[in-house]
Amino acid sequence: MTQPFLLDTCAALWIVAGEISQNAADELTEAHRAGAPTYVSPISAWEVGMLARKGRFRSRYSPQRWFEQLMKAPGTRLAELTAKILMESSFLPGKLQFDPADCIIAATAREFGFTVMTRDRALLDYAKQGYLSATEC
C-alpha cells in the first residue's frame, strides 16, 4: 500500500491556491486511488493563523475558510497531534533547523510513517539525512 502523505504548511498553501506541481498532484491522486489518506497537521492551522496575523497570508479566503477548503480535498484527514509527538519534536535525531512547526511536522511523520510533502529545504535536507520520508512539491 502507498504510504500516506502529510502536507507541510507550504504544500497545503499551494494546493489550495492551485499551484502545486503536476508531479505532486499526480502523487496525491495516486495515493488517494490506492486508499492512502493525505494528512494535515493541526500545526498548519496555527501557522496559517500566524501568517494572517503578520499580514503575510495571501489567499482569496479567510484563514478559517482556507482551512475548511483544504480539509474538503478528497481523502484529506486531520493528523493527530499528541503530547508524545510534541515531546518527540524537541528531541529529533540528526540536524533539523529549529523551526517549531517543522519539528512538529517531522515528529508527526516519523510517529505515523507518513511521507512529508514539502518545498521546505530544511525538511527535504532532513529527509536526505535519512530521518524522514519526504517528497518535493
Summary of the structure (lengths in Angstrom):
residues: 137
radius of gyration: 14.0
end to end distance: 20.9
largest distance: 40.9
contacts: 430
relative contact order: 0.21
helix: 50%
strand: 12%
